[in-house]
Amino acid sequence: MGARLGLGRPPAAAGRAPRRAWRRRLATAPPLEQAYRAGVAVVGTAVVLVGLVTVPLPGPGWLTVLAGLALLASEFSWAERLLAVARRQVARWTRWMAARRW
């Protein structure tokens, strides 16, 4: 909306500019880019696994799984697709819960 009013970039686009610059710098050094992707894969997988272990325990188990999946989705398209499915399922479950009369 800010762009339509002549106020420059919308806030979401403004926040992406530093990330795009970082990705461009990474692309100039393929070994560094591969190491970065490997690091994201390791950390994201660890967060997902911790979340899966904590699902049956009290606390934010599923939230941790989704956070790890979001981290993986920042670098991998398969994780982005899986996160989209998970978001749809959460939205569906939320609508179902809201329709219940408690």
C-alpha contacts under 8 A as a table, 3 or more apart, distances in Angstrom:
res1	aa1	res2	aa2	distance
1	M	4	R	5.22
1	M	5	L	6.52
1	M	10	P	6.36
2	G	5	L	5.15
2	G	6	G	6.38
2	G	7	L	5.10
2	G	8	G	6.27
2	G	9	R	6.30
2	G	10	P	4.93
2	G	11	P	7.78
3	A	6	G	5.13
3	A	7	L	5.56
3	A	8	G	5.12
3	A	9	R	5.23
3	A	10	P	5.71
4	R	7	L	7.47
7	L	10	P	7.89
9	R	13	A	6.09
9	R	14	A	5.83
10	P	13	A	5.47
10	P	14	A	6.21
11	P	14	A	4.99
11	P	15	G	6.30
12	A	15	G	5.30
12	A	16	R	6.65
13	A	16	R	5.18
13	A	17	A	6.70
14	A	17	A	5.59
15	G	18	P	6.72
15	G	19	R	7.63
16	R	19	R	5.22
16	R	20	R	6.16
17	A	20	R	5.15
17	A	21	A	6.30
18	P	21	A	5.09
18	P	22	W	6.21
19	R	22	W	5.00
19	R	23	R	6.20
20	R	23	R	5.04
20	R	24	R	6.17
21	A	24	R	5.10
21	A	25	R	6.32
22	W	25	R	5.18
22	W	26	L	6.26
23	R	26	L	4.99
23	R	27	A	6.12
24	R	27	A	5.08
24	R	28	T	6.70
25	R	28	T	5.44
25	R	29	A	7.26
26	L	29	A	5.51
26	L	30	P	7.03
26	L	32	L	6.41
26	L	33	E	5.15
27	A	30	P	5.93
27	A	33	E	6.19
29	A	32	L	5.40
29	A	33	E	6.22
30	P	33	E	4.93
30	P	34	Q	6.13
31	P	34	Q	5.14
31	P	35	A	6.18
32	L	35	A	5.03
32	L	36	Y	6.09
33	E	36	Y	5.03
33	E	37	R	6.20
34	Q	37	R	5.10
34	Q	38	A	6.08
35	A	38	A	5.01
35	A	39	G	6.08
36	Y	39	G	5.03
36	Y	40	V	6.20
37	R	40	V	5.05
37	R	41	A	6.09
37	R	75	E	6.62
38	A	41	A	4.95
38	A	42	V	6.17
39	G	42	V	5.15
39	G	43	V	6.11
40	V	43	V	5.27
40	V	44	G	5.71
40	V	71	L	7.09
40	V	72	L	6.47
40	V	75	E	7.38
41	A	44	G	5.21
41	A	45	T	5.87
41	A	72	L	6.18
42	V	45	T	5.26
42	V	46	A	6.10
43	V	46	A	5.08
43	V	47	V	6.20
43	V	68	G	7.87
44	G	47	V	5.17
44	G	48	V	6.22
44	G	68	G	4.71
44	G	69	L	6.59
44	G	71	L	5.47
44	G	72	L	5.24
45	T	48	V	5.06
45	T	49	L	6.09
45	T	68	G	6.62
45	T	69	L	7.90
45	T	72	L	7.49
46	A	49	L	5.11
46	A	50	V	6.11
46	A	68	G	7.64
47	V	50	V	5.15
47	V	51	G	6.10
47	V	64	T	6.64
47	V	65	V	6.67
47	V	67	A	7.47
47	V	68	G	4.85
48	V	51	G	5.02
48	V	52	L	6.16
48	V	64	T	6.58
48	V	65	V	4.48
48	V	66	L	7.36
48	V	67	A	7.55
48	V	68	G	4.76
48	V	69	L	6.52
49	L	52	L	5.01
49	L	53	V	6.20
49	L	65	V	7.34
50	V	53	V	5.15
50	V	54	T	6.22
50	V	61	G	7.98
50	V	64	T	7.47
50	V	65	V	7.61
51	G	54	T	5.10
51	G	55	V	6.10
51	G	60	P	7.71
51	G	61	G	4.70
51	G	62	W	6.22
51	G	63	L	7.43
51	G	64	T	4.71
51	G	65	V	4.60
51	G	68	G	7.97
52	L	55	V	5.23
52	L	61	G	6.42
52	L	62	W	7.25
52	L	65	V	6.31
53	V	56	P	7.22
53	V	61	G	7.56
54	T	57	L	5.09
54	T	58	P	7.55
54	T	59	G	7.38
54	T	60	P	7.60
54	T	61	G	4.84
55	V	58	P	7.54
55	V	59	G	7.70
55	V	60	P	7.37
55	V	61	G	4.07
55	V	62	W	5.97
56	P	61	G	7.40
57	L	61	G	7.27
58	P	61	G	7.67
60	P	63	L	5.12
60	P	64	T	6.03
61	G	64	T	5.22
61	G	65	V	6.42
62	W	65	V	4.94
62	W	66	L	6.18
63	L	66	L	5.12
63	L	67	A	6.11
64	T	67	A	4.97
64	T	68	G	6.19
65	V	68	G	5.22
65	V	69	L	6.17
66	L	69	L	4.92
66	L	70	A	6.06
66	L	83	L	7.32
66	L	86	A	7.86
67	A	70	A	5.02
67	A	71	L	6.25
68	G	71	L	5.00
68	G	72	L	6.27
69	L	72	L	5.02
69	L	73	A	5.99
69	L	79	A	6.30
69	L	80	E	7.82
69	L	82	L	7.90
69	L	83	L	6.25
70	A	73	A	4.87
70	A	74	S	6.41
70	A	79	A	7.56
70	A	80	E	7.33
70	A	83	L	6.66
71	L	74	S	5.39
71	L	75	E	7.62
72	L	75	E	5.78
72	L	76	F	5.98
72	L	79	A	5.83
72	L	80	E	7.56
73	A	76	F	5.06
73	A	77	S	6.26
73	A	78	W	7.36
73	A	79	A	4.57
73	A	80	E	4.29
73	A	81	R	7.96
73	A	83	L	7.14
74	S	80	E	7.37
76	F	79	A	5.48
76	F	80	E	6.46
77	S	80	E	4.87
77	S	81	R	6.30
78	W	81	R	5.22
78	W	82	L	6.27
79	A	82	L	4.92
79	A	83	L	5.95
80	E	83	L	5.06
80	E	84	A	6.25
81	R	84	A	5.09
81	R	85	V	6.44
82	L	85	V	5.11
82	L	86	A	6.22
83	L	86	A	4.93
83	L	87	R	6.06
84	A	87	R	5.09
84	A	88	R	6.27
85	V	88	R	5.16
85	V	89	Q	6.26
86	A	89	Q	5.05
86	A	90	V	6.13
87	R	90	V	5.08
87	R	91	A	6.12
88	R	91	A	5.08
88	R	92	R	6.08
89	Q	92	R	4.97
89	Q	93	W	6.06
90	V	93	W	5.04
90	V	94	T	6.00
91	A	94	T	5.02
91	A	95	R	6.21
92	R	95	R	5.21
92	R	96	W	6.21
93	W	96	W	4.97
93	W	97	M	6.11
94	T	97	M	5.09
94	T	98	A	6.10
95	R	98	A	5.06
95	R	99	A	6.25
96	W	99	A	5.23
96	W	100	R	6.68
97	M	100	R	5.33
98	A	101	R	7.81
